[in-house]
Amino acid sequence: MLLCEFSMTPIGQGESVSKFVARCIDIVDKSGLEYKLTPMGTIIEGEWDEVFDTIKKCFEALKEDCNRISISIRIDYRKGRKGAIESKVRSVEEKLGRSVKKG
């Protein structure tokens, strides 16, 4: 299992890119994978092939009308670990002894 944080930013499409983000989030949501949308990117949890297939679909959807796309990807792989989207934050909260703001 891995956690993957990614963002895709079309270049030359104006100041607001939320319509492109929405296009990608629709794909991520329909993938069935666990995910969280944050103000700076999207975090997906799943097996390598599932996650990267979903990211590829997002890319394919944007490249149809975007001539340039900046893509950032960060990966945290941990063998046999599932539910890390929630458990990593929960672990920090336990150590603090209180809840924290979640993105």
N, CA, C and O atoms as a printed pandas DataFrame, in Angstrom:
     atom_number atom_name residue_name chain_id  residue_number  x_coord  y_coord  z_coord
0              1         N          MET        A               1    0.833   -1.183    0.000
1              2        CA          MET        A               1    0.000    0.000    0.000
2              3         C          MET        A               1    0.869    1.236    0.000
3              4         O          MET        A               1    1.975    1.245    0.541
4              5         N          LEU        A               2    0.355    2.261   -0.609
5              6        CA          LEU        A               2    1.091    3.511   -0.569
6              7         C          LEU        A               2    0.143    4.683   -0.466
7              8         O          LEU        A               2   -1.019    4.622   -0.867
8              9         N          LEU        A               3    0.685    5.754    0.090
9             10        CA          LEU        A               3    0.026    7.046    0.062
10            11         C          LEU        A               3    0.709    7.840   -1.029
11            12         O          LEU        A               3    1.936    7.836   -1.131
12            13         N          CYS        A               4   -0.063    8.511   -1.833
13            14        CA          CYS        A               4    0.483    9.317   -2.908
14            15         C          CYS        A               4   -0.207   10.676   -2.881
15            16         O          CYS        A               4   -1.427   10.771   -3.011
16            17         N          GLU        A               5    0.587   11.711   -2.712
17            18        CA          GLU        A               5    0.060   13.068   -2.812
18            19         C          GLU        A               5    0.457   13.598   -4.181
19            20         O          GLU        A               5    1.631   13.564   -4.552
20            21         N          PHE        A               6   -0.524   14.087   -4.930
21            22        CA          PHE        A               6   -0.200   14.623   -6.249
22            23         C          PHE        A               6   -0.993   15.886   -6.529
23            24         O          PHE        A               6   -2.057   16.124   -5.958
24            25         N          SER        A               7   -0.438   16.688   -7.426
25            26        CA          SER        A               7   -1.161   17.848   -7.931
26            27         C          SER        A               7   -0.804   18.013   -9.400
27            28         O          SER        A               7    0.324   17.752   -9.819
28            29         N          MET        A               8   -1.779   18.446  -10.162
29            30        CA          MET        A               8   -1.586   18.734  -11.584
30            31         C          MET        A               8   -2.049   20.153  -11.820
31            32         O          MET        A               8   -3.185   20.514  -11.513
32            33         N          THR        A               9   -1.158   20.948  -12.368
33            34        CA          THR        A               9   -1.473   22.345  -12.611
34            35         C          THR        A               9   -1.289   22.656  -14.087
35            36         O          THR        A               9   -0.169   22.611  -14.595
36            37         N          PRO        A              10   -2.370   22.968  -14.778
37            38        CA          PRO        A              10   -2.231   23.365  -16.174
38            39         C          PRO        A              10   -1.565   24.747  -16.244
39            40         O          PRO        A              10   -1.936   25.666  -15.515
40            41         N          ILE        A              11   -0.596   24.868  -17.118
41            42        CA          ILE        A              11    0.103   26.139  -17.310
42            43         C          ILE        A              11   -0.553   26.872  -18.479
43            44         O          ILE        A              11   -0.860   26.274  -19.511
44            45         N          GLY        A              12   -0.761   28.176  -18.300
45            46        CA          GLY        A              12   -1.335   28.984  -19.371
46            47         C          GLY        A              12   -2.843   28.910  -19.455
47            48         O          GLY        A              12   -3.420   29.259  -20.485
48            49         N          GLN        A              13   -3.490   28.465  -18.400
49            50        CA          GLN        A              13   -4.949   28.332  -18.396
50            51         C          GLN        A              13   -5.631   29.364  -17.500
51            52         O          GLN        A              13   -6.805   29.214  -17.161
52            53         N          GLY        A              14   -4.906   30.397  -17.121
53            54        CA          GLY        A              14   -5.481   31.436  -16.283
54            55         C          GLY        A              14   -5.124   31.241  -14.825
55            56         O          GLY        A              14   -4.483   30.261  -14.447
56            57         N          GLU        A              15   -5.550   32.191  -14.019
57            58        CA          GLU        A              15   -5.194   32.206  -12.605
58            59         C          GLU        A              15   -5.898   31.109  -11.808
59            60         O          GLU        A              15   -5.272   30.482  -10.953
60            61         N          SER        A              16   -7.171   30.866  -12.064
61            62        CA          SER        A              16   -7.923   29.844  -11.345
62            63         C          SER        A              16   -7.905   28.541  -12.142
63            64         O          SER        A              16   -8.198   28.526  -13.337
64            65         N          VAL        A              17   -7.558   27.452  -11.461
65            66        CA          VAL        A              17   -7.515   26.145  -12.133
66            67         C          VAL        A              17   -8.504   25.159  -11.513
67            68         O          VAL        A              17   -8.408   23.955  -11.750
68            69         N          SER        A              18   -9.447   25.658  -10.727
69            70        CA          SER        A              18  -10.367   24.765  -10.016
70            71         C          SER        A              18  -11.206   23.900  -10.956
71            72         O          SER        A              18  -11.578   22.788  -10.584
72            73         N          LYS        A              19  -11.510   24.374  -12.148
73            74        CA          LYS        A              19  -12.288   23.526  -13.066
74            75         C          LYS        A              19  -11.468   22.314  -13.510
75            76         O          LYS        A              19  -12.029   21.254  -13.784
76            77         N          PHE        A              20  -10.152   22.465  -13.581
77            78        CA          PHE        A              20   -9.285   21.338  -13.933
78            79         C          PHE        A              20   -9.115   20.395  -12.741
79            80         O          PHE        A              20   -9.080   19.175  -12.902
80            81         N          VAL        A              21   -9.010   20.970  -11.556
81            82        CA          VAL        A              21   -8.945   20.154  -10.331
82            83         C          VAL        A              21  -10.224   19.331  -10.210
83            84         O          VAL        A              21  -10.173   18.141   -9.899
84            85         N          ALA        A              22  -11.360   19.959  -10.453
85            86        CA          ALA        A              22  -12.645   19.256  -10.368
86            87         C          ALA        A              22  -12.695   18.083  -11.349
87            88         O          ALA        A              22  -13.237   17.024  -11.031
88            89         N          ARG        A              23  -12.137   18.273  -12.517
89            90        CA          ARG        A              23  -12.106   17.204  -13.521
90            91         C          ARG        A              23  -11.313   16.007  -12.982
91            92         O          ARG        A              23  -11.725   14.858  -13.140
92            93         N          CYS        A              24  -10.186   16.288  -12.355
93            94        CA          CYS        A              24   -9.355   15.213  -11.789
94            95         C          CYS        A              24  -10.017   14.559  -10.580
95            96         O          CYS        A              24   -9.975   13.338  -10.433
96            97         N          ILE        A              25  -10.623   15.364   -9.717
97            98        CA          ILE        A              25  -11.262   14.814   -8.520
98            99         C          ILE        A              25  -12.418   13.900   -8.907
99           100         O          ILE        A              25  -12.672   12.909   -8.221
100          101         N          ASP        A              26  -13.112   14.207   -9.975
101          102        CA          ASP        A              26  -14.178   13.324  -10.450
102          103         C          ASP        A              26  -13.602   11.947  -10.796
103          104         O          ASP        A              26  -14.200   10.921  -10.472
104          105         N          ILE        A              27  -12.457   11.932  -11.444
105          106        CA          ILE        A              27  -11.792   10.675  -11.797
106          107         C          ILE        A              27  -11.341    9.929  -10.546
107          108         O          ILE        A              27  -11.548    8.721  -10.427
108          109         N          VAL        A              28  -10.723   10.654   -9.615
109          110        CA          VAL        A              28  -10.252   10.035   -8.365
110          111         C          VAL        A              28  -11.430    9.467   -7.588
111          112         O          VAL        A              28  -11.360    8.341   -7.093
112          113         N          ASP        A              29  -12.506   10.229   -7.475
113          114        CA          ASP        A              29  -13.681    9.785   -6.726
114          115         C          ASP        A              29  -14.275    8.523   -7.337
115          116         O          ASP        A              29  -14.662    7.604   -6.614
116          117         N          LYS        A              30  -14.348    8.475   -8.652
117          118        CA          LYS        A              30  -14.918    7.311   -9.337
118          119         C          LYS        A              30  -13.993    6.092   -9.305
119          120         O          LYS        A              30  -14.426    4.979   -9.604
120          121         N          SER        A              31  -12.712    6.297   -8.944
121          122        CA          SER        A              31  -11.765    5.181   -8.901
122          123         C          SER        A              31  -12.066    4.214   -7.762
123          124         O          SER        A              31  -11.665    3.051   -7.813
124          125         N          GLY        A              32  -12.770    4.689   -6.732
125          126        CA          GLY        A              32  -13.056    3.854   -5.573
126          127         C          GLY        A              32  -11.944    3.842   -4.540
127          128         O          GLY        A              32  -12.091    3.227   -3.483
128          129         N          LEU        A              33  -10.833    4.512   -4.827
129          130        CA          LEU        A              33   -9.721    4.577   -3.878
130          131         C          LEU        A              33  -10.027    5.572   -2.769
131          132         O          LEU        A              33  -10.782    6.525   -2.964
132          133         N          GLU        A              34   -9.433    5.339   -1.599
133          134        CA          GLU        A              34   -9.536    6.315   -0.522
134          135         C          GLU        A              34   -8.739    7.546   -0.930
135          136         O          GLU        A              34   -7.649    7.423   -1.488
136          137         N          TYR        A              35   -9.280    8.744   -0.654
137          138        CA          TYR        A              35   -8.562    9.968   -1.015
138          139         C          TYR        A              35   -9.000   11.116   -0.121
139          140         O          TYR        A              35  -10.043   11.072    0.533
140          141         N          LYS        A              36   -8.169   12.135   -0.121
141          142        CA          LYS        A              36   -8.488   13.398    0.544
142          143         C          LYS        A              36   -8.040   14.526   -0.367
143          144         O          LYS        A              36   -6.903   14.549   -0.837
144          145         N          LEU        A              37   -8.935   15.446   -0.606
145          146        CA          LEU        A              37   -8.608   16.656   -1.340
146          147         C          LEU        A              37   -8.122   17.689   -0.329
147          148         O          LEU        A              37   -8.785   17.930    0.680
148          149         N          THR        A              38   -6.979   18.293   -0.592
149          150        CA          THR        A              38   -6.470   19.364    0.257
150          151         C          THR        A              38   -6.330   20.613   -0.611
151          152         O          THR        A              38   -6.428   20.524   -1.835
152          153         N          PRO        A              39   -6.104   21.767   -0.003
153          154        CA          PRO        A              39   -5.955   22.982   -0.813
154          155         C          PRO        A              39   -4.757   22.953   -1.768
155          156         O          PRO        A              39   -4.725   23.710   -2.738
156          157         N          MET        A              40   -3.775   22.089   -1.503
157          158        CA          MET        A              40   -2.560   22.074   -2.308
158          159         C          MET        A              40   -2.362   20.801   -3.122
159          160         O          MET        A              40   -1.360   20.669   -3.825
160          161         N          GLY        A              41   -3.299   19.867   -3.037
161          162        CA          GLY        A              41   -3.150   18.618   -3.774
162          163         C          GLY        A              41   -4.167   17.595   -3.319
163          164         O          GLY        A              41   -5.081   17.901   -2.553
164          165         N          THR        A              42   -3.997   16.384   -3.799
165          166        CA          THR        A              42   -4.894   15.282   -3.467
166          167         C          THR        A              42   -4.053   14.111   -2.979
167          168         O          THR        A              42   -3.019   13.792   -3.566
168          169         N          ILE        A              43   -4.500   13.471   -1.903
169          170        CA          ILE        A              43   -3.827   12.308   -1.359
170          171         C          ILE        A              43   -4.675   11.085   -1.683
171          172         O          ILE        A              43   -5.870   11.050   -1.389
172          173         N          ILE        A              44   -4.047   10.084   -2.292
173          174        CA          ILE        A              44   -4.729    8.843   -2.654
174          175         C          ILE        A              44   -4.024    7.693   -1.937
175          176         O          ILE        A              44   -2.801    7.692   -1.798
176          177         N          GLU        A              45   -4.809    6.716   -1.484
177          178        CA          GLU        A              45   -4.235    5.523   -0.878
178          179         C          GLU        A              45   -4.660    4.297   -1.673
179          180         O          GLU        A              45   -5.834    4.145   -2.010
180          181         N          GLY        A              46   -3.705    3.423   -1.970
181          182        CA          GLY        A              46   -4.029    2.197   -2.687
182          183         C          GLY        A              46   -2.771    1.473   -3.119
183          184         O          GLY        A              46   -1.659    1.825   -2.727
184          185         N          GLU        A              47   -2.973    0.462   -3.929
185          186        CA          GLU        A              47   -1.846   -0.281   -4.490
186          187         C          GLU        A              47   -1.230    0.534   -5.627
187          188         O          GLU        A              47   -1.898    1.356   -6.254
188          189         N          TRP        A              48    0.039    0.294   -5.877
189          190        CA          TRP        A              48    0.811    1.075   -6.851
190          191         C          TRP        A              48    0.078    1.229   -8.185
191          192         O          TRP        A              48   -0.128    2.349   -8.652
192          193         N          ASP        A              49   -0.317    0.112   -8.799
193          194        CA          ASP        A              49   -0.931    0.164  -10.128
194          195         C          ASP        A              49   -2.257    0.923  -10.121
195          196         O          ASP        A              49   -2.548    1.669  -11.056
196          197         N          GLU        A              50   -3.055    0.742   -9.083
197          198        CA          GLU        A              50   -4.338    1.449   -8.990
198          199         C          GLU        A              50   -4.126    2.957   -8.886
199          200         O          GLU        A              50   -4.791    3.739   -9.566
200          201         N          VAL        A              51   -3.198    3.348   -8.031
201          202        CA          VAL        A              51   -2.935    4.774   -7.813
202          203         C          VAL        A              51   -2.412    5.423   -9.091
203          204         O          VAL        A              51   -2.902    6.473   -9.506
204          205         N          PHE        A              52   -1.412    4.791   -9.714
205          206        CA          PHE        A              52   -0.828    5.408  -10.895
206          207         C          PHE        A              52   -1.732    5.322  -12.116
207          208         O          PHE        A              52   -1.627    6.161  -13.012
208          209         N          ASP        A              53   -2.610    4.338  -12.177
209          210        CA          ASP        A              53   -3.612    4.301  -13.237
210          211         C          ASP        A              53   -4.568    5.487  -13.088
211          212         O          ASP        A              53   -4.960    6.107  -14.077
212          213         N          THR        A              54   -4.933    5.791  -11.861
213          214        CA          THR        A              54   -5.827    6.922  -11.597
214          215         C          THR        A              54   -5.148    8.243  -11.954
215          216         O          THR        A              54   -5.763    9.111  -12.572
216          217         N          ILE        A              55   -3.892    8.393  -11.569
217          218        CA          ILE        A              55   -3.159    9.619  -11.895
218          219         C          ILE        A              55   -3.010    9.756  -13.409
219          220         O          ILE        A              55   -3.136   10.856  -13.949
220          221         N          LYS        A              56   -2.745    8.652  -14.090
221          222        CA          LYS        A              56   -2.635    8.690  -15.551
222          223         C          LYS        A              56   -3.953    9.136  -16.179
223          224         O          LYS        A              56   -3.948    9.918  -17.129
224          225         N          LYS        A              57   -5.069    8.653  -15.666
225          226        CA          LYS        A              57   -6.378    9.068  -16.195
226          227         C          LYS        A              57   -6.586   10.567  -16.002
227          228         O          LYS        A              57   -7.145   11.235  -16.872
228          229         N          CYS        A              58   -6.137   11.093  -14.869
229          230        CA          CYS        A              58   -6.231   12.541  -14.634
230          231         C          CYS        A              58   -5.404   13.287  -15.675
231          232         O          CYS        A              58   -5.868   14.262  -16.266
232          233         N          PHE        A              59   -4.183   12.825  -15.894
233          234        CA          PHE        A              59   -3.313   13.443  -16.893
234          235         C          PHE        A              59   -3.953   13.405  -18.280
235          236         O          PHE        A              59   -3.975   14.412  -18.988
236          237         N          GLU        A              60   -4.467   12.253  -18.659
237          238        CA          GLU        A              60   -5.098   12.110  -19.977
238          239         C          GLU        A              60   -6.280   13.061  -20.127
239          240         O          GLU        A              60   -6.495   13.624  -21.200
240          241         N          ALA        A              61   -7.039   13.239  -19.061
241          242        CA          ALA        A              61   -8.198   14.136  -19.116
242          243         C          ALA        A              61   -7.779   15.591  -19.277
243          244         O          ALA        A              61   -8.468   16.361  -19.946
244          245         N          LEU        A              62   -6.655   15.977  -18.670
245          246        CA          LEU        A              62   -6.203   17.372  -18.773
246          247         C          LEU        A              62   -5.475   17.654  -20.081
247          248         O          LEU        A              62   -5.600   18.748  -20.633
248          249         N          LYS        A              63   -4.727   16.698  -20.576
249          250        CA          LYS        A              63   -3.905   16.975  -21.755
250          251         C          LYS        A              63   -4.732   17.212  -23.015
251          252         O          LYS        A              63   -4.213   17.713  -24.013
252          253         N          GLU        A              64   -6.006   16.857  -22.973
253          254        CA          GLU        A              64   -6.869   17.083  -24.133
254          255         C          GLU        A              64   -6.980   18.559  -24.487
255          256         O          GLU        A              64   -7.062   18.915  -25.663
256          257         N          ASP        A              65   -6.983   19.424  -23.460
257          258        CA          ASP        A              65   -7.092   20.853  -23.748
258          259         C          ASP        A              65   -6.060   21.701  -22.996
259          260         O          ASP        A              65   -6.208   22.918  -22.890
260          261         N          CYS        A              66   -5.034   21.058  -22.484
261          262        CA          CYS        A              66   -3.943   21.768  -21.813
262          263         C          CYS        A              66   -2.631   21.383  -22.489
263          264         O          CYS        A              66   -2.255   20.210  -22.496
264          265         N          ASN        A              67   -1.945   22.351  -23.049
265          266        CA          ASN        A              67   -0.697   22.068  -23.765
266          267         C          ASN        A              67    0.498   21.890  -22.837
267          268         O          ASN        A              67    1.520   21.331  -23.233
268          269         N          ARG        A              68    0.367   22.367  -21.599
269          270        CA          ARG        A              68    1.458   22.232  -20.630
270          271         C          ARG        A              68    0.869   21.967  -19.253
271          272         O          ARG        A              68   -0.053   22.663  -18.829
272          273         N          ILE        A              69    1.398   20.960  -18.548
273          274        CA          ILE        A              69    0.889   20.576  -17.227
274          275         C          ILE        A              69    2.069   20.331  -16.305
275          276         O          ILE        A              69    2.972   19.561  -16.633
276          277         N          SER        A              70    2.063   20.982  -15.157
277          278        CA          SER        A              70    3.064   20.731  -14.125
278          279         C          SER        A              70    2.482   19.688  -13.166
279          280         O          SER        A              70    1.370   19.846  -12.663
280          281         N          ILE        A              71    3.255   18.614  -12.919
281          282        CA          ILE        A              71    2.775   17.521  -12.070
282          283         C          ILE        A              71    3.771   17.292  -10.940
283          284         O          ILE        A              71    4.970   17.134  -11.174
284          285         N          SER        A              72    3.257   17.276   -9.711
285          286        CA          SER        A              72    4.067   16.946   -8.541
286          287         C          SER        A              72    3.509   15.681   -7.908
287          288         O          SER        A              72    2.297   15.545   -7.737
288          289         N          ILE        A              73    4.404   14.749   -7.559
289          290        CA          ILE        A              73    3.992   13.484   -6.942
290          291         C          ILE        A              73    4.936   13.166   -5.790
291          292         O          ILE        A              73    6.157   13.202   -5.946
292          293         N          ARG        A              74    4.357   12.853   -4.626
293          294        CA          ARG        A              74    5.131   12.375   -3.475
294          295         C          ARG        A              74    4.531   11.054   -3.036
295          296         O          ARG        A              74    3.309   10.905   -2.995
296          297         N          ILE        A              75    5.390   10.088   -2.707
297          298        CA          ILE        A              75    4.926    8.742   -2.372
298          299         C          ILE        A              75    5.479    8.304   -1.025
299          300         O          ILE        A              75    6.650    8.525   -0.713
300          301         N          ASP        A              76    4.610    7.677   -0.230
301          302        CA          ASP        A              76    5.015    7.033    1.016
302          303         C          ASP        A              76    4.538    5.586    0.937
303          304         O          ASP        A              76    3.348    5.307    1.080
304          305         N          TYR        A              77    5.482    4.667    0.706
305          306        CA          TYR        A              77    5.163    3.244    0.609
306          307         C          TYR        A              77    5.447    2.584    1.948
307          308         O          TYR        A              77    6.483    2.827    2.568
308          309         N          ARG        A              78    4.519    1.750    2.383
309          310        CA          ARG        A              78    4.743    0.949    3.583
310          311         C          ARG        A              78    4.059   -0.390    3.386
311          312         O          ARG        A              78    2.839   -0.462    3.236
312          313         N          LYS        A              79    4.849   -1.443    3.388
313          314        CA          LYS        A              79    4.347   -2.786    3.132
314          315         C          LYS        A              79    3.286   -3.174    4.156
315          316         O          LYS        A              79    3.481   -3.045    5.365
316          317         N          GLY        A              80    2.151   -3.655    3.633
317          318        CA          GLY        A              80    1.094   -4.171    4.486
318          319         C          GLY        A              80    0.290   -3.139    5.247
319          320         O          GLY        A              80   -0.582   -3.510    6.032
320          321         N          ARG        A              81    0.548   -1.868    5.046
321          322        CA          ARG        A              81   -0.140   -0.825    5.808
322          323         C          ARG        A              81   -1.340   -0.321    5.031
323          324         O          ARG        A              81   -1.210    0.111    3.885
324          325         N          LYS        A              82   -2.504   -0.378    5.651
325          326        CA          LYS        A              82   -3.729    0.120    5.037
326          327         C          LYS        A              82   -4.364    1.110    6.001
327          328         O          LYS        A              82   -4.226    0.969    7.216
328          329         N          GLY        A              83   -5.055    2.106    5.473
329          330        CA          GLY        A              83   -5.723    3.083    6.321
330          331         C          GLY        A              83   -4.821    4.198    6.801
331          332         O          GLY        A              83   -5.134    4.866    7.787
332          333         N          ALA        A              84   -3.705    4.411    6.123
333          334        CA          ALA        A              84   -2.730    5.411    6.555
334          335         C          ALA        A              84   -3.243    6.841    6.426
335          336         O          ALA        A              84   -2.769    7.728    7.136
336          337         N          ILE        A              85   -4.195    7.081    5.540
337          338        CA          ILE        A              85   -4.738    8.435    5.401
338          339         C          ILE        A              85   -5.240    8.935    6.758
339          340         O          ILE        A              85   -5.021   10.092    7.115
340          341         N          GLU        A              86   -5.899    8.080    7.493
341          342        CA          GLU        A              86   -6.421    8.454    8.808
342          343         C          GLU        A              86   -5.443    8.137    9.938
343          344         O          GLU        A              86   -5.287    8.938   10.860
344          345         N          SER        A              87   -4.786    6.983    9.877
345          346        CA          SER        A              87   -3.982    6.539   11.014
346          347         C          SER        A              87   -2.749    7.398   11.256
347          348         O          SER        A              87   -2.327    7.546   12.403
348          349         N          LYS        A              88   -2.163    7.965   10.210
349          350        CA          LYS        A              88   -0.976    8.806   10.407
350          351         C          LYS        A              88   -1.328   10.065   11.191
351          352         O          LYS        A              88   -0.567   10.491   12.061
352          353         N          VAL        A              89   -2.463   10.654   10.889
353          354        CA          VAL        A              89   -2.911   11.850   11.612
354          355         C          VAL        A              89   -3.311   11.472   13.032
355          356         O          VAL        A              89   -2.971   12.174   13.984
356          357         N          ARG        A              90   -4.023   10.378   13.172
357          358        CA          ARG        A              90   -4.456    9.913   14.494
358          359         C          ARG        A              90   -3.254    9.652   15.408
359          360         O          ARG        A              90   -3.314    9.952   16.601
360          361         N          SER        A              91   -2.177    9.102   14.869
361          362        CA          SER        A              91   -0.979    8.829   15.651
362          363         C          SER        A              91   -0.372   10.115   16.213
363          364         O          SER        A              91    0.057   10.154   17.366
364          365         N          VAL        A              92   -0.338   11.153   15.399
365          366        CA          VAL        A              92    0.176   12.447   15.868
366          367         C          VAL        A              92   -0.742   13.025   16.943
367          368         O          VAL        A              92   -0.268   13.556   17.947
368          369         N          GLU        A              93   -2.049   12.923   16.732
369          370        CA          GLU        A              93   -3.005   13.431   17.721
370          371         C          GLU        A              93   -2.850   12.705   19.061
371          372         O          GLU        A              93   -2.930   13.328   20.120
372          373         N          GLU        A              94   -2.630   11.397   19.011
373          374        CA          GLU        A              94   -2.436   10.624   20.250
374          375         C          GLU        A              94   -1.209   11.117   21.006
375          376         O          GLU        A              94   -1.233   11.229   22.231
376          377         N          LYS        A              95   -0.148   11.408   20.281
377          378        CA          LYS        A              95    1.071   11.880   20.922
378          379         C          LYS        A              95    0.903   13.279   21.499
379          380         O          LYS        A              95    1.503   13.620   22.519
380          381         N          LEU        A              96    0.073   14.091   20.830
381          382        CA          LEU        A              96   -0.227   15.442   21.337
382          383         C          LEU        A              96   -1.241   15.420   22.467
383          384         O          LEU        A              96   -1.255   16.308   23.319
384          385         N          GLY        A              97   -2.088   14.403   22.470
385          386        CA          GLY        A              97   -3.157   14.343   23.445
386          387         C          GLY        A              97   -4.328   15.231   23.104
387          388         O          GLY        A              97   -5.118   15.588   23.979
388          389         N          ARG        A              98   -4.447   15.592   21.841
389          390        CA          ARG        A              98   -5.573   16.435   21.401
390          391         C          ARG        A              98   -5.729   16.337   19.887
391          392         O          ARG        A              98   -4.842   15.852   19.184
392          393         N          SER        A              99   -6.864   16.805   19.408
393          394        CA          SER        A              99   -7.130   16.833   17.977
394          395         C          SER        A              99   -6.418   18.015   17.336
395          396         O          SER        A              99   -6.131   19.016   17.992
396          397         N          VAL        A             100   -6.142   17.884   16.058
397          398        CA          VAL        A             100   -5.538   18.975   15.287
398          399         C          VAL        A             100   -6.427   19.253   14.076
399          400         O          VAL        A             100   -7.284   18.445   13.719
400          401         N          LYS        A             101   -6.209   20.401   13.458
401          402        CA          LYS        A             101   -6.941   20.731   12.227
402          403         C          LYS        A             101   -6.518   19.768   11.144
403          404         O          LYS        A             101   -5.346   19.404   11.042
404          405         N          LYS        A             102   -7.483   19.356   10.332
405          406        CA          LYS        A             102   -7.196   18.422    9.248
406          407         C          LYS        A             102   -7.509   19.097    7.931
407          408         O          LYS        A             102   -8.491   19.829    7.807
408          409         N          GLY        A             103   -6.638   18.834    6.922
409          410        CA          GLY        A             103   -6.795   19.469    5.619
410          411         C          GLY        A             103   -7.635   18.728    4.667
411          412         O          GLY        A             103   -7.831   19.176    3.537
